[in-house]
Each structure stands twice: as structure tokens, then as C-alpha cells.
């Protein structure tokens, strides 16, 4: 079955209409009565100039309801994140309840194919992860998913984006760490696109900053948000409120904190550059109240992100949601069921850009090569569920039933041959053989089969996508870029 990215979800609705309206009203009350702390001076001034009330001693900005709605009204309702394949095969049209799923970031460790232990992630892993993702047809985009621990901070942005852009044609999104890094990544993208105009017309990169829950625009991330927006690059400013830690323990309380935080990021981007392509950003989850650690595989994370998709649809802006992770330490049954449940809930709710849906275990601290293969299968099944059941004269097949009659069969019918590949998901990893055939093939479980596939991808010759002259120009013009990412 072919990649079915962009199918409309929205059938699953954990929030009732009155729930959404109540969260919205309380959000407006938080902005006007509690306020947000804006530690970035330039961002503080933007809010004040727009009509918000500011207290410079506390850095608190209070925004009246009508101003919130006015600023939010400038955010685009559709954002297209482009790939670089011919005929737009890798483009992502984010709007309404259209669903796309892919990797996320940023893990500090990796798990090699077939391994149970982990090691610190390196720059070469970004290259190799991009190569694997490029071959997995159900993964719709490559969000930079590991951190190169051996690099200095000022080299991270350009090398992460450079490695990805050279080894996949899928859309590349990534978190950014320095203002200089943002500028150099955009400069590199312009070299690849051919001009600033071409990049803005079809942006094949997008960037992630963040808001600090609850209700804080950090000085560094506030400045980075403005840097990205000034350049017109698609942007997400997600929030990560955690139940019982940086948000109330209740899911409703978490959603209120999330909504205030991410709308603050959307508004900052719009005040900086009205019309900036920006996504509603949700990384909400829960904590293990025994020791306050972050949990990635909880069913509540799926509920929160599915609900966030409804909130984004209420504001008519696309959503960057989170699903598909696991707290398991290896690719066992726990990793499978935790990933599948949150991915399914969030996709059925219509999450537009569902990141972290491929490759993560161990509280989002470890990116696993094998899990990329496994999650490619999960995403394929999830997207089949999103597609739903087509009911029309062709699929009801009444005329065929009339022809076949009682006691007949449909095995050799042209109708069966014509529709079997589009109607049923054909797994790439699952074993559906009888036991004797399974034994003949090595009696491998899903984890072992995934390791075998991942290792095969990595053994294949590297295939850089950037032309040799572009790679040479990037090495010449971009400070800090490592030769290995342009090899």
C-alpha cells in the first residue's frame, strides 16, 4: 500500500464542543488576569506596542481578549512544508485535520541495529538516521532526532540541518540553539534553493523554538523565535506542560496551560512578522509522580495531544503534535503498544504534523534504528485507520454479490485484484506466515527482523542528494560545517 500522508482525521474527539469553548474562555482570562512573563526585551516591546499592558519590573505582559483574537487572526490557516522530491511527492499540506507523521527530536543517545545497550549520539547518526528515514515510505518527514554530542554548541545547527538536507529529500524540521546557527542554516538553505525567493516560495526547512511552561517566554528562545519569524521560515513554538510538575495534575489543567503557552508563541511570531507560517505546538505529557520523571509512553499523552488537535482546529491553525514514543528501554511489547496507542489517538483526532512518531524509546532520550523500522509499520497501520472505510457502489459490491450468489467466492474476481492493494494495508515488517515458513525464515521476532532491515539500510552505499557544486559552496560559505555531512 502506498504512502497515504495527508489523509483527513478528526473522527476521534475527546473534547466536547463546550469543553473547547471553556478552555478558550479560561485562556483569555489567563492572558488578561494572570499574564505571561516575557523575558526577551524585544518581545516584551512588541507585545506592548501591540496594545498589551506590561510591567517591566516583573516582565509580566497582560493581553486583553480582543487583542489575543486580533493577533491570532493573522496566523495562516494552512502551512505547506515542502520536500525536494519531484512532483511534490514529499510536500506536507498542513491544514484542517490532515495527518502527517514522522520522526522527532532531540535524543542524546542512540541504539544501534540489534543492540540492547545505548551510546551517546554523534553527527554520523544524523547522517545515518536521515538515510534510513529516506527509505521508509510511511515516515512522512525527517525531524532532526538526535543531538551530536561531540560538537560545540555553535556548530550544532548547521551540521544537523546540513546532514539531513544532504541525505533525504523529505521535509526537514529541527530545533535551533543559537541566533548565528539560525542565520547560517537559512543561508545554507538559500544556497540549496537557489535564492531567498525560491526558499520562501517552497520552504523545505522549518524550525522549532519553545515556550517555558507555565507562561514564560524565555529570553534566548524568545529571541530565536523572532529571528526565525523575521526570515519567514515556517516555525513552531511548542510548549511541554507536564501534569503534576509544570501544569496541574489534571488533563484539563494541562490543556489550559498548553493553550496559553503555545498561543503566546504563535502571537510572538505574528507580531514579529504577520503571516509567518506557524504551527500550534503541543508536547504535553504527564509525570511519574513517584519520582517526577517525564513519561513519554503514557496513554494520557495521547489524550492530551488528541485534545490539542481539537484546540488547534478551533483556532484554525495547523498543529505540531506529539505521539508514538515509549518509555521502554528496548524494542519489546511495551514499546509497541505504547507507541501505537498514542499515535492512533492523535492521528484519529487529526493531528497535522505528528512528530516523535518514529524511532524513540526510553523517555525520548534514545533514538533507535530498529524502532524506526517498527514505527514505519505502525504508522502505515495508523494511517489506514485514519483513512476509514469507503462506502460506495464499488466497495459495497452489490452487483458482484448478485453475480456470485450464495455459496460462491470472490478470490478470482477482477474486483478483488483491482482493490486488494488499496483496500488492505500490506505490512513490510509483520510476519503473516504459517509457523513452518516462519521457522524456515529464521524464526525471528519483529525486533530481530527490524534490526536486519536497519542494518541493511546502513550497509548500502551513501547517496547524497545535494549536487557536488552545491556541497562545495556550502563547505566554503557556511562556518562550522563538517566535511563529513557534505561527503
ZALOLO-242875 format. One record per residue (C-alpha): residue in one letter; x, y, z. Coordinates in pm, whole numbers, padded with zeros to 5 digits, always signed. Example, Ala and Ser with C-alpha at 12.3 -4.5 7.8 and 13.67 -1.06 7.14 Angstrom:
<atoms>
A+01230-00450+00780
S+01367-00106+00714
</atoms>
This chain:
<atoms>
X+00000+00000+00000
X+00141+00338-00098
X+00220+00619+00148
X-00111+00781+00247
X+00014+01100+00410
X-00225+01391+00438
X-00542+01189+00488
X-00808+01372+00691
X-00851+01259+01050
X-01081+01417+01305
X-01314+01125+01373
X-01192+01092+01732
X-01291+01384+01956
X-01201+01352+02326
X-01325+01708+02393
X-01685+01816+02357
X-01763+02149+02190
X-01843+02306+02527
X-01510+02178+02666
X-01320+02359+02393
X-01514+02679+02445
X-01449+02667+02821
X-01075+02616+02771
X-01074+02907+02525
X-01253+03139+02769
X-01019+03047+03054
X-00725+03101+02821
X-00840+03458+02758
X-00874+03508+03134
X-00519+03385+03192
X-00384+03629+02933
X-00579+03922+03077
X-00570+03849+03452
X-00257+03639+03519
X-00045+03732+03220
X+00271+03581+03075
X+00629+03658+03168
X+00825+03779+02866
X+01197+03779+02945
X+01310+03873+02595
X+01321+04258+02588
X+01243+04289+02217
X+00948+04052+02251
X+00823+04246+02556
X+00827+04566+02350
X+00638+04401+02062
X+00353+04300+02291
X+00342+04645+02448
X+00340+04819+02111
X+00051+04599+02002
X-00159+04717+02299
X-00080+04475+02582
X-00011+04604+02933
X+00346+04548+03050
X+00519+04562+03387
X+00893+04598+03324
X+00990+04511+03680
X+00825+04168+03665
X+00836+04125+03284
X+00466+04037+03301
X+00255+04112+02994
X-00125+04110+03017
X-00318+04083+02692
X-00686+04177+02659
X-00913+03919+02488
X-00980+04130+02181
X-00605+04173+02121
X-00544+03797+02153
X-00807+03733+01888
X-00676+04010+01663
X-00318+03879+01667
X-00424+03516+01626
X-00626+03622+01322
X-00304+03693+01130
X-00175+03333+01159
X-00221+03131+00838
X-00478+02852+00848
X-00270+02644+00607
X+00104+02581+00610
X+00280+02385+00337
X+00611+02228+00434
X+00790+02128+00116
X+01013+01836+00034
X+01256+01824-00254
X+01122+01525-00448
X+00984+01569-00799
X+00614+01642-00842
X+00577+01740-00474
X+00576+01380-00354
X+00726+01479-00017
X+00526+01800+00039
X+00315+01828+00355
X-00008+02029+00337
X-00093+02113+00697
X-00449+02233+00746
X-00781+02117+00885
X-00742+01761+01009
X-00488+01637+00750
X-00248+01390+00913
X+00129+01355+00865
X+00365+01153+01087
X+00741+01136+01125
X+01044+01149+01349
X+01114+01395+01631
X+01394+01526+01844
X+01625+01556+02017
X+01763+01237+02174
X+02105+01228+02337
X+02159+00854+02284
X+02117+00601+02006
X+02058+00229+01997
X+02235+00058+01708
X+02065-00213+01499
X+02019-00526+01706
X+02168-00370+02021
X+02010-00364+02366
X+02255-00110+02509
X+02290+00254+02408
X+02568+00504+02331
X+02590+00885+02302
X+02460+01011+01969
X+02701+01164+01719
X+02688+01364+01399
X+02723+01048+01193
X+02394+00929+01343
X+02211+01226+01191
X+02350+01122+00853
X+02255+00759+00908
X+01911+00834+01053
X+01838+01054+00751
X+01946+00772+00518
X+01715+00523+00691
X+01419+00764+00707
X+01462+00842+00338
X+01395+00474+00261
X+01090+00431+00487
X+00780+00505+00284
X+00537+00555+00573
X+00751+00819+00752
X+00643+01150+00602
X+00916+01389+00720
X+01252+01395+00895
X+01258+01597+01212
X+01616+01606+01338
X+01605+01338+01603
X+01946+01320+01769
X+02198+01563+01915
X+02564+01547+01803
X+02729+01528+02144
X+03081+01572+02008
X+03014+01917+01861
X+03036+02258+02023
X+02701+02437+02055
X+02779+02690+01781
X+02835+02409+01528
X+02522+02207+01606
X+02257+02386+01397
X+02439+02394+01063
X+02569+02038+01089
X+02237+01886+01190
X+02046+02057+00909
X+02330+02007+00661
X+02349+01632+00724
X+01974+01591+00687
X+01944+01802+00372
X+02220+01606+00203
X+02076+01262+00278
X+01699+01293+00248
X+01459+01476+00021
X+01182+01471+00278
X+01097+01793+00463
X+01348+01870+00740
X+01246+02033+01067
X+01473+02087+01364
X+01519+02265+01691
X+01768+02553+01687
X+02011+02665+01954
X+02185+02988+01851
X+02097+03302+01656
X+02408+03256+01441
X+02305+02897+01376
X+01962+03009+01259
X+02112+03258+01016
X+02365+03009+00878
X+02107+02732+00835
X+01886+02972+00639
X+02187+03085+00435
X+02264+02719+00356
X+01902+02656+00257
X+01913+02957+00024
X+02220+02809-00148
X+02032+02483-00198
X+01711+02655-00314
X+01897+02888-00548
X+01769+03213-00399
X+01593+03366-00100
X+01275+03399-00310
X+01280+03031-00405
X+01325+02926-00042
X+01036+03141+00078
X+00811+03014-00200
X+00884+02649-00118
X+01045+02620+00228
X+01195+02273+00268
X+01318+02352+00620
X+01129+02459+00930
X+01245+02536+01283
X+01145+02478+01644
X+01195+02707+01942
X+00990+02675+02263
X+00790+02837+02541
X+00863+02752+02906
X+00562+02621+03096
X+00386+02772+03269
X+00351+03110+03096
X+00713+03212+03026
X+00875+03332+02703
X+01243+03273+02772
X+01498+03537+02672
X+01700+03309+02444
X+01409+03125+02286
X+01209+03445+02251
X+01495+03596+02054
X+01530+03281+01840
X+01156+03281+01769
X+01183+03636+01640
X+01493+03551+01434
X+01313+03267+01255
X+00992+03467+01202
X+01184+03766+01064
X+01316+03537+00791
X+00971+03400+00705
X+01074+03040+00774
X+00794+02808+00898
X+00807+02787+01274
X+00664+02606+01573
X+00691+02734+01930
X+00572+02431+02127
X+00500+02402+02497
X+00561+02098+02717
X+00347+02129+03030
X+00375+01816+03246
X+00086+01710+03467
X+00178+01746+03832
X+00500+01937+03759
X+00473+02241+03530
X+00093+02211+03499
X-00188+02096+03727
X-00212+01719+03766
X-00542+01716+03575
X-00551+01677+03198
X-00787+01974+03165
X-00548+02193+03366
X-00260+02078+03147
X-00456+02172+02834
X-00522+02521+02969
X-00151+02579+03040
X-00062+02436+02698
X-00311+02656+02520
X-00185+02976+02684
X+00179+02885+02627
X+00159+02787+02263
X-00073+03076+02171
X+00185+03308+02327
X+00443+03164+02087
X+00210+03195+01790
X+00138+03558+01880
X+00507+03644+01918
X+00575+03505+01570
X+00284+03703+01424
X+00383+04027+01597
X+00736+03984+01460
X+00623+03914+01105
X+00246+03896+01040
X+00157+03596+00828
X+00458+03389+00936
X+00377+03019+00877
X+00344+02895+01234
X+00208+02581+01398
X+00023+02533+01725
X+00277+02331+01924
X+00196+02056+02174
X+00441+01833+02360
X+00215+01787+02661
X+00259+01480+02877
X+00249+01355+03234
X+00500+01283+03508
X+00562+00971+03711
X+00454+01110+04047
X+00675+00859+04229
X+00991+01043+04123
X+00867+01328+03895
X+01030+01196+03578
X+00886+01273+03236
X+00679+00997+03076
X+00654+00958+02700
X+00454+00637+02667
X+00152+00719+02884
X-00194+00689+02731
X-00264+01033+02878
X-00007+01179+02639
X-00221+01050+02353
X-00533+01202+02510
X-00363+01538+02561
X-00228+01560+02207
X-00555+01445+02053
X-00731+01718+02252
X-00469+01971+02143
X-00551+01884+01781
X-00911+01985+01852
X-00796+02313+02006
X-00579+02392+01703
X-00875+02318+01476
X-01083+02559+01688
X-00828+02836+01621
X-00799+02725+01256
X-00423+02685+01260
X-00221+02368+01193
X-00085+02166+01484
X+00252+02016+01565
X+00153+01729+01794
X+00345+01457+01974
X+00285+01081+01975
X+00448+00745+01916
X+00712+00738+02189
X+00773+00472+02452
X+00929+00453+02797
X+01060+00102+02722
X+01437+00057+02715
X+01434-00179+02420
X+01204-00275+02136
X+00978-00506+02331
X+00599-00539+02356
X+00581-00227+02577
X+00750-00021+02308
X+00496-00144+02054
X+00175-00090+02247
X+00273+00247+02396
X+00376+00386+02058
X+00074+00252+01875
X-00184+00382+02123
X-00069+00745+02134
X-00007+00754+01758
X-00352+00618+01685
X-00532+00858+01921
X-00352+01165+01792
X-00384+01073+01425
X-00754+00989+01451
X-00805+01330+01613
X-00648+01499+01308
X-00300+01597+01425
X-00141+01766+01122
X+00231+01721+01194
X+00277+01439+01446
X+00641+01431+01545
X+00825+01178+01766
X+00612+00910+01597
X+00913+00715+01472
X+01224+00591+01647
X+01204+00692+02015
X+01233+00483+02330
X+01340+00548+02691
X+01153+00871+02780
X+01254+01028+02445
X+01619+01003+02545
X+01716+00733+02294
X+01667+00710+01919
X+01663+00351+01798
X+01743+00249+01442
X+01530-00063+01483
X+01237+00139+01619
X+01236+00348+01301
X+01160+00029+01110
X+00895-00083+01360
X+00728+00257+01370
X+00719+00274+00992
X+00490-00029+01017
X+00284+00124+01298
X+00240+00449+01104
X+00125+00257+00798
X-00143+00083+01005
X-00241+00407+01181
X-00285+00587+00851
X-00503+00302+00727
X-00722+00358+01033
X-00729+00733+00961
X-00844+00658+00608
X-01151+00480+00740
X-01390+00277+00528
X-01504+00394+00187
X-01869+00312+00131
X-01997+00346-00226
X-02133+00126-00502
X-01788-00005-00592
X-01690-00107-00237
X-02033-00243-00141
X-02004-00466-00449
X-02375-00548-00466
X-02368-00630-00838
X-02076-00865-00781
X-02259-01037-00494
X-02560-01077-00724
X-02336-01238-00986
X-02158-01470-00740
X-02468-01570-00547
X-02499-01775-00226
X-02206-02006-00155
X-01979-01851-00417
X-01631-01700-00369
X-01455-01379-00467
X-01094-01499-00494
X-01056-01485-00871
X-01271-01181-00938
X-01126-00875-01112
X-01284-00660-00835
X-01063-00840-00580
X-00747-00791-00783
X-00826-00426-00854
X-00892-00321-00495
X-00692-00553-00273
X-00380-00333-00257
X-00563-00010-00188
X-00822-00154+00049
X-00587-00351+00278
X-00261-00239+00437
X+00026-00463+00327
X+00280-00489+00612
X+00652-00455+00547
X+00772-00598+00877
X+00498-00816+01025
X+00522-01192+00975
X+00199-01348+00849
X+00341-01684+00750
X+00249-02020+00898
X+00483-02139+01172
X+00677-02378+00947
X+00756-02100+00699
X+00843-01865+00986
X+01091-02125+01119
X+01234-02174+00771
X+01298-01797+00755
X+01496-01800+01080
X+01220-01782+01345
X+01296-01414+01401
X+01069-01191+01606
X+00971-00839+01497
X+01265-00677+01674
X+01514-00908+01503
X+01355-00851+01163
X+01369-00475+01221
X+01737-00495+01315
X+01808-00689+00999
X+01636-00427+00783
X+01803-00134+00960
X+02148-00291+00923
X+02084-00348+00552
X+01993+00017+00502
X+02314+00127+00673
X+02531-00113+00470
X+02405+00036+00144
X+02627+00298-00024
X+02560+00655+00083
X+02351+00857-00159
X+02395+01233-00119
X+02118+01436-00276
X+02288+01774-00300
X+02480+01838-00623
X+02857+01835-00586
X+02888+02205-00668
X+02629+02297-00403
X+02809+02087-00141
X+03136+02258-00228
X+02974+02602-00196
X+02823+02511+00142
X+03163+02397+00271
X+03311+02725+00152
X+03038+02962+00269
X+02893+02815+00589
X+03104+02848+00906
X+03148+02534+01114
X+03009+02284+00864
X+03188+01948+00885
X+03309+01784+00562
X+03152+01450+00656
X+02798+01587+00624
X+02869+01703+00269
X+03055+01391+00157
</atoms>
